[in-house]
Amino acid sequence: MLGTLGLLMTGIGGVVVTVAALYWFLTRRGVLRWVSLGIAVLAPIVVFILFVRAQLLWVVLLTCVTALLAVVCARAALRTETSRTPAPEYAAPPPRHPFLIMNPRSGGGKVVKFDLRHKAEELGAEVVMLEGPDTIDVAAVAREAVARGADLLGVAGGDGTQALVAGIAAEHHLPFLVISAGTRNHFAMDLGLDRANPAAGLDALRDGVEMRVDLGRINGQPFVNNASFGVYAEIVRSPAYRDDKTATVLRLLPDLLAGHTGTRLVARVGDAKIEGPQAILVSNNPYGNSDLAGLSRRDRLDRGVLGAVTVSVSNTRDAVGLIRRTRGHGLMQRPAVEVVIEADTPQIPAGVDGESLLLDTPVRCVIEPAALRVRVPRTRPGSRTAAPVLDWTKLLDIARHPHIESVAGSTRRPDRA
């Protein structure tokens, strides 16, 4: 009995030691950093060897399978009916003068690979290519096209370029076409478009429907995905980041997490005030609750709210709590119609739809509900529902009261007659 209990405590201790060692690896320099990495690698190996020597490997494997099944069942129980409701679509006649901007360098050359220019011109679109040594003012090109009578604006390129043209389309109440020719295509993913085949987006020119989606604004500038502040924005701002991303992160992260470099921020999210967060993410509609970095998906783009996430990690305990997703002062995640980021400097770095910018403070992020008319193909893959966070408190409440309906991230009892 004592041996089994000892092995159980060893397993739990191994997890704690591994997480703590990883945190020290990210926040320390020199020999201590590499010693921490060694401990993080060795700890799970030692635990595994101990279980094998005790002839309990089958217990470990059975536990892993059981844990996986438990996670699948928990996520199924926590999914909300609201998240499965598709966004409304509206009938839309084919455009007469569509105008498309294409970046041949975006996404590793997808414009050329999928012959997007030729296919778009066959469908009657005017196409402008962003090529040549000089910088092209994308917004000015789009405005000129509107002045010449364009009745649809579209972009085959990255999310940053998508946002600039989307802002012009919203300003003139014109439909906007998204062609997934960027690298990650997060906006296209959340619209349910085919990211593997950018040419499929052109079908919207002949058989399309419209979706009314929200548009984010940061100091007046449009964004379709998110804006990040703090640690990530400081790292991306570094000139060395593009040449060696991993080395730059490891070099800057210790000082940024400890607060020795970078500007101290204050976030005002609705009526909440968060002092000194190390990272802030503001998104055009909230991401799935299990996504803290804006790398996953949004179930809807028409809820009329921003998503706001702030992270504050000052010690190992906070790091462990963040990984376990306990609701403490280190993590704040909530919707809001306005988010204001204040600082004691006139400008702060921000990553806006993948572009590194310097913004005047205070930075004001707002949402424009249903500002953008997005034209999408009638037939498309559709978007998958984001996985819900494993909220153990809510799971326990569901187990105790199975008749309680979970709606939009909160629980409520059915109305009584």
C-alpha positions as CSV (number, residue, x, y, z in Angstrom):
1,M,0.0,0.0,0.0
2,L,2.8,2.4,0.9
3,G,4.6,1.5,-2.3
4,T,1.6,2.3,-4.4
5,L,1.0,5.6,-2.6
6,G,4.7,6.5,-2.9
7,L,4.5,5.9,-6.7
8,L,1.4,8.0,-6.9
9,M,3.1,10.9,-5.1
10,T,6.2,10.4,-7.3
11,G,4.0,10.8,-10.4
12,I,2.3,14.0,-9.1
13,G,5.7,15.3,-8.0
14,G,7.2,14.6,-11.4
15,V,4.5,16.8,-13.0
16,V,5.1,19.7,-10.6
17,V,8.9,19.5,-11.0
18,T,8.6,19.4,-14.8
19,V,6.4,22.5,-14.9
20,A,8.5,24.4,-12.4
21,A,11.7,23.5,-14.3
22,L,10.2,24.7,-17.6
23,Y,9.2,28.0,-16.0
24,W,12.8,28.5,-14.7
25,F,14.1,27.6,-18.1
26,L,12.1,30.5,-19.6
27,T,12.8,33.0,-16.9
28,R,16.5,32.4,-16.1
29,R,19.8,32.8,-17.9
30,G,23.1,31.0,-18.1
31,V,23.9,27.7,-16.4
32,L,20.6,27.8,-14.3
33,R,18.6,27.9,-17.5
34,W,20.2,24.8,-19.0
35,V,20.1,22.9,-15.7
36,S,16.4,23.6,-15.5
37,L,15.9,22.3,-19.0
38,G,17.8,19.1,-18.1
39,I,15.5,18.6,-15.0
40,A,12.4,19.2,-17.1
41,V,13.5,16.5,-19.5
42,L,14.8,14.0,-16.9
43,A,11.9,14.3,-14.5
44,P,9.2,12.5,-16.6
45,I,11.8,9.9,-17.7
46,V,12.6,9.1,-14.1
47,V,9.0,8.7,-13.2
48,F,8.4,6.5,-16.2
49,I,11.4,4.2,-15.2
50,L,10.1,3.9,-11.7
51,F,6.7,2.8,-12.9
52,V,8.2,0.3,-15.2
53,R,10.4,-1.2,-12.5
54,A,7.4,-1.5,-10.2
55,Q,5.7,-3.4,-13.1
56,L,3.0,-0.8,-13.2
57,L,3.4,0.3,-16.8
58,W,0.0,-1.0,-17.7
59,V,-1.5,1.2,-15.0
60,V,0.2,4.2,-16.6
61,L,-1.1,3.3,-20.1
62,L,-4.6,2.6,-18.7
63,T,-4.6,5.9,-16.8
64,C,-3.6,7.8,-20.0
65,V,-6.4,6.2,-22.0
66,T,-8.9,6.9,-19.3
67,A,-7.8,10.5,-18.9
68,L,-8.1,11.0,-22.7
69,L,-11.6,9.6,-22.6
70,A,-12.5,11.8,-19.7
71,V,-11.3,14.9,-21.5
72,V,-13.4,14.0,-24.6
73,C,-16.5,13.4,-22.4
74,A,-15.9,16.6,-20.5
75,R,-15.6,18.8,-23.6
76,A,-18.8,17.2,-25.0
77,A,-20.6,18.1,-21.8
78,L,-19.3,21.7,-21.8
79,R,-20.1,22.5,-25.4
80,T,-22.9,25.1,-25.6
81,E,-25.8,25.1,-27.9
82,T,-25.1,28.7,-28.8
83,S,-21.7,27.8,-30.2
84,R,-23.3,25.3,-32.6
85,T,-25.7,27.9,-34.1
86,P,-24.4,28.9,-37.5
87,A,-24.2,32.6,-38.5
88,P,-27.0,33.8,-40.7
89,E,-26.4,34.1,-44.5
90,Y,-28.1,36.5,-46.9
91,A,-28.7,36.2,-50.6
92,A,-26.3,38.2,-52.8
93,P,-26.3,38.9,-56.5
94,P,-23.0,38.5,-58.4
95,P,-20.9,41.7,-58.5
96,R,-20.6,43.6,-61.7
97,H,-17.2,45.2,-61.1
98,P,-15.2,43.2,-58.5
99,F,-11.8,44.4,-57.7
100,L,-9.2,42.2,-56.1
101,I,-5.7,42.9,-54.6
102,M,-3.3,40.0,-54.6
103,N,0.1,39.6,-52.9
104,P,2.2,37.1,-54.9
105,R,4.7,36.7,-52.0
106,S,2.1,35.9,-49.4
107,G,1.8,32.3,-48.1
108,G,4.9,31.2,-49.9
109,G,3.5,32.2,-53.4
110,K,0.0,30.8,-53.3
111,V,-1.3,33.4,-55.7
112,V,1.0,32.0,-58.4
113,K,0.7,28.4,-57.3
114,F,-3.1,28.3,-57.6
115,D,-3.2,30.7,-60.7
116,L,-5.5,33.0,-58.8
117,R,-5.0,36.0,-61.0
118,H,-6.0,34.2,-64.2
119,K,-9.0,32.5,-62.6
120,A,-10.2,35.8,-61.1
121,E,-10.0,37.6,-64.4
122,E,-11.9,34.8,-66.1
123,L,-14.7,35.6,-63.6
124,G,-14.7,39.3,-64.6
125,A,-12.6,40.7,-61.7
126,E,-10.0,43.4,-62.0
127,V,-6.8,42.3,-60.3
128,V,-3.9,44.4,-59.0
129,M,-0.7,42.6,-58.0
130,L,1.4,43.9,-55.0
131,E,4.7,43.4,-56.7
132,G,7.8,45.5,-57.4
133,P,10.5,47.0,-55.2
134,D,8.4,50.0,-54.0
135,T,6.0,49.9,-51.1
136,I,2.4,50.0,-52.2
137,D,-0.3,51.9,-50.2
138,V,-3.0,49.1,-50.2
139,A,-5.7,51.3,-48.7
140,A,-5.1,54.0,-51.4
141,V,-5.3,51.4,-54.1
142,A,-8.6,50.1,-52.7
143,R,-10.0,53.7,-52.4
144,E,-9.1,54.4,-56.0
145,A,-10.9,51.3,-57.1
146,V,-14.1,52.4,-55.2
147,A,-13.9,55.8,-56.9
148,R,-13.8,54.0,-60.3
149,G,-16.9,52.1,-59.6
150,A,-15.8,48.8,-57.9
151,D,-18.8,47.1,-56.2
152,L,-16.8,44.4,-54.4
153,L,-13.3,44.5,-52.8
154,G,-11.3,41.4,-52.2
155,V,-7.8,40.4,-51.1
156,A,-5.6,37.3,-51.7
157,G,-3.0,37.8,-49.1
158,G,-2.2,37.9,-45.4
159,D,-4.5,38.9,-42.6
160,G,-2.8,42.3,-42.2
161,T,-3.6,43.2,-45.8
162,Q,-7.1,41.7,-45.4
163,A,-7.8,44.1,-42.5
164,L,-6.7,47.2,-44.4
165,V,-9.0,46.5,-47.4
166,A,-11.8,45.3,-45.1
167,G,-11.8,48.7,-43.5
168,I,-12.3,50.4,-46.8
169,A,-15.1,48.0,-47.8
170,A,-16.9,48.6,-44.4
171,E,-16.5,52.4,-44.9
172,H,-18.2,52.3,-48.3
173,H,-20.7,49.5,-47.3
174,L,-19.3,47.2,-50.0
175,P,-19.0,43.4,-49.9
176,F,-15.6,42.1,-49.1
177,L,-14.1,38.9,-50.5
178,V,-11.5,36.8,-48.6
179,I,-9.2,34.5,-50.5
180,S,-7.1,32.4,-48.2
181,A,-3.7,33.0,-49.8
182,G,-1.9,34.0,-46.6
183,T,0.3,31.9,-44.3
184,R,-2.1,31.1,-41.5
185,N,-5.4,32.5,-42.8
186,H,-7.1,32.8,-39.4
187,F,-9.8,35.0,-40.7
188,A,-10.6,32.7,-43.5
189,M,-10.7,29.7,-41.1
190,D,-13.2,31.4,-38.9
191,L,-15.4,32.2,-41.9
192,G,-15.4,28.5,-42.8
193,L,-13.5,28.9,-46.0
194,D,-11.3,26.3,-47.7
195,R,-7.8,27.2,-46.6
196,A,-6.2,24.3,-48.5
197,N,-7.6,25.6,-51.8
198,P,-7.5,29.4,-52.1
199,A,-9.1,29.3,-55.6
200,A,-12.3,27.9,-54.0
201,G,-12.9,31.4,-52.5
202,L,-13.4,32.8,-56.0
203,D,-16.6,30.8,-56.3
204,A,-18.2,33.6,-54.3
205,L,-18.0,35.8,-57.4
206,R,-20.6,33.7,-59.2
207,D,-22.5,31.8,-56.5
208,G,-22.0,33.6,-53.2
209,V,-23.9,34.6,-50.1
210,E,-23.2,37.3,-47.6
211,M,-22.4,37.2,-43.9
212,R,-22.5,40.3,-41.7
213,V,-19.5,40.2,-39.4
214,D,-17.9,42.5,-36.8
215,L,-14.8,44.6,-37.4
216,G,-12.3,45.5,-34.7
217,R,-10.7,49.0,-34.5
218,I,-7.5,49.8,-32.7
219,N,-6.9,53.6,-32.5
220,G,-9.2,53.8,-35.5
221,Q,-7.2,51.2,-37.6
222,P,-9.2,48.1,-38.6
223,F,-8.3,44.6,-37.5
224,V,-10.0,41.3,-38.4
225,N,-8.3,38.9,-35.9
226,N,-6.5,40.3,-32.9
227,A,-4.0,42.8,-31.4
228,S,-1.4,41.7,-28.8
229,F,0.5,43.8,-26.3
230,G,3.2,43.1,-23.8
231,V,5.6,40.1,-24.0
232,Y,4.7,38.9,-27.5
233,A,4.6,42.4,-29.0
234,E,8.0,43.3,-27.5
235,I,9.6,40.1,-28.9
236,V,8.2,40.5,-32.4
237,R,9.4,44.1,-32.4
238,S,13.1,43.0,-32.0
239,P,15.0,43.3,-35.3
240,A,16.6,39.9,-34.6
241,Y,13.2,38.2,-34.4
242,R,12.8,37.6,-38.2
243,D,16.3,36.1,-38.5
244,D,16.2,33.7,-35.5
245,K,12.8,33.5,-33.7
246,T,13.8,30.9,-31.1
247,A,17.0,32.6,-30.0
248,T,15.3,36.0,-29.8
249,V,12.5,34.6,-27.6
250,L,14.9,32.9,-25.2
251,R,17.1,36.0,-25.0
252,L,14.3,38.5,-24.3
253,L,11.8,36.4,-22.3
254,P,13.5,36.4,-18.9
255,D,13.7,40.2,-18.6
256,L,10.2,40.6,-20.1
257,L,8.6,38.2,-17.6
258,A,10.5,39.7,-14.7
259,G,9.4,43.2,-15.7
260,H,13.0,44.4,-16.1
261,T,12.4,45.5,-19.7
262,G,9.3,46.6,-21.6
263,T,6.6,49.1,-20.6
264,R,4.4,48.5,-17.6
265,L,0.8,48.3,-18.9
266,V,-2.6,48.8,-17.4
267,A,-5.6,47.2,-19.1
268,R,-9.2,48.5,-18.7
269,V,-11.6,45.8,-19.9
270,G,-15.1,47.1,-19.4
271,D,-15.3,48.0,-15.7
272,A,-12.3,45.9,-14.7
273,K,-8.8,47.3,-14.3
274,I,-5.8,44.9,-14.5
275,E,-2.5,46.3,-13.3
276,G,0.8,45.3,-14.9
277,P,-0.2,42.3,-17.0
278,Q,2.7,40.8,-19.0
279,A,0.6,39.9,-22.0
280,I,-2.7,41.2,-23.4
281,L,-4.7,39.8,-26.3
282,V,-7.7,41.7,-27.7
283,S,-9.6,39.9,-30.4
284,N,-12.4,40.6,-32.9
285,N,-14.9,38.4,-31.0
286,P,-13.7,36.0,-28.3
287,Y,-11.7,32.9,-29.1
288,G,-12.6,29.5,-27.7
289,N,-12.1,29.5,-24.0
290,S,-9.3,26.9,-24.3
291,D,-7.3,29.3,-26.4
292,L,-5.2,31.9,-24.6
293,A,-3.0,33.0,-27.5
294,G,-5.3,33.6,-30.4
295,L,-4.0,30.6,-32.3
296,S,-7.3,28.7,-32.4
297,R,-10.7,29.7,-33.7
298,R,-13.7,31.9,-33.0
299,D,-17.1,30.2,-33.2
300,R,-18.8,33.3,-34.4
301,L,-17.7,36.7,-35.8
302,D,-21.0,38.5,-35.2
303,R,-21.5,38.6,-31.4
304,G,-20.7,42.4,-31.2
305,V,-18.0,42.1,-28.6
306,L,-14.3,42.0,-28.3
307,G,-12.5,39.1,-26.6
308,A,-9.9,40.1,-24.0
309,V,-7.3,38.0,-22.3
310,T,-4.7,39.2,-19.8
311,V,-1.9,37.1,-18.4
312,S,0.2,37.9,-15.3
313,V,2.8,35.3,-14.3
314,S,5.3,36.3,-11.5
315,N,6.4,33.0,-10.1
316,T,6.2,29.2,-10.5
317,R,2.9,29.0,-8.6
318,D,1.3,31.4,-11.1
319,A,2.7,29.4,-14.0
320,V,1.3,26.1,-12.7
321,G,-2.1,27.7,-12.0
322,L,-2.1,29.1,-15.6
323,I,-1.5,25.6,-17.0
324,R,-4.1,24.1,-14.7
325,R,-6.5,26.9,-15.8
326,T,-7.4,27.8,-12.3
327,R,-9.2,31.1,-12.1
328,G,-6.8,33.3,-10.2
329,H,-5.4,36.8,-10.5
330,G,-2.9,35.6,-13.1
331,L,-5.5,35.0,-15.8
332,M,-8.5,37.2,-16.9
333,Q,-10.6,36.2,-19.9
334,R,-13.8,38.1,-20.7
335,P,-15.8,39.8,-23.5
336,A,-16.1,43.6,-23.7
337,V,-17.2,46.3,-26.1
338,E,-14.1,48.4,-25.4
339,V,-10.6,47.7,-24.1
340,V,-8.2,50.5,-23.3
341,I,-4.5,49.9,-22.7
342,E,-2.6,52.6,-20.8
343,A,1.2,53.0,-20.3
344,D,3.6,55.5,-19.0
345,T,5.2,56.0,-22.4
346,P,3.8,57.9,-25.4
347,Q,3.9,54.8,-27.6
348,I,3.8,51.0,-27.1
349,P,4.5,48.1,-29.5
350,A,1.6,46.0,-30.7
351,G,1.1,43.0,-32.9
352,V,-2.0,43.7,-35.0
353,D,-3.1,40.9,-37.3
354,G,0.5,39.7,-37.5
355,E,2.0,43.1,-38.2
356,S,4.4,44.8,-35.7
357,L,3.3,48.4,-35.0
358,L,4.0,51.3,-32.6
359,L,0.7,52.8,-31.3
360,D,0.0,56.0,-29.4
361,T,-1.2,55.6,-25.8
362,P,-3.7,55.2,-24.5
363,V,-4.6,52.5,-27.0
364,R,-8.4,52.2,-27.5
365,C,-9.8,49.0,-29.0
366,V,-13.5,48.9,-30.0
367,I,-15.9,46.7,-31.9
368,E,-18.1,47.7,-34.8
369,P,-21.0,45.2,-34.9
370,A,-22.0,43.9,-38.3
371,A,-19.8,46.5,-40.0
372,L,-18.4,44.1,-42.7
373,R,-20.4,42.4,-45.5
374,V,-18.3,39.3,-46.3
375,R,-19.0,37.5,-49.5
376,V,-18.4,33.8,-49.2
377,P,-19.0,30.8,-51.5
378,R,-22.4,29.2,-51.0
379,T,-20.7,25.8,-50.7
380,R,-17.7,25.8,-48.4
381,P,-16.2,23.5,-45.7
382,G,-17.6,25.5,-42.7
383,S,-16.0,26.2,-39.4
384,R,-15.5,23.7,-36.6
385,T,-16.5,24.6,-33.1
386,A,-13.7,25.5,-30.8
387,A,-13.0,23.1,-28.0
388,P,-14.3,24.4,-24.6
389,V,-12.1,24.9,-21.6
390,L,-12.1,22.2,-19.0
391,D,-13.9,24.1,-16.3
392,W,-13.9,21.6,-13.4
393,T,-16.3,23.7,-11.3
394,K,-18.9,23.7,-14.1
395,L,-18.4,20.0,-14.7
396,L,-19.1,19.3,-11.1
397,D,-22.3,21.5,-11.3
398,I,-23.4,19.6,-14.4
399,A,-22.8,16.2,-12.7
400,R,-24.9,17.3,-9.6
401,H,-27.7,18.9,-11.6
402,P,-27.9,17.2,-15.1
403,H,-31.1,19.2,-15.9
404,I,-29.2,22.5,-15.9
405,E,-28.6,23.9,-19.3
406,S,-25.3,25.4,-20.2
407,V,-25.6,28.5,-22.3
408,A,-22.8,30.8,-23.7
409,G,-20.3,29.8,-21.0
410,S,-22.6,30.1,-18.0
411,T,-25.1,27.8,-16.4
412,R,-28.8,28.5,-15.7
413,R,-31.8,26.5,-14.5
414,P,-34.8,26.2,-16.8
415,D,-37.5,28.8,-16.2
416,R,-40.2,27.5,-13.9
417,A,-43.8,27.8,-14.8
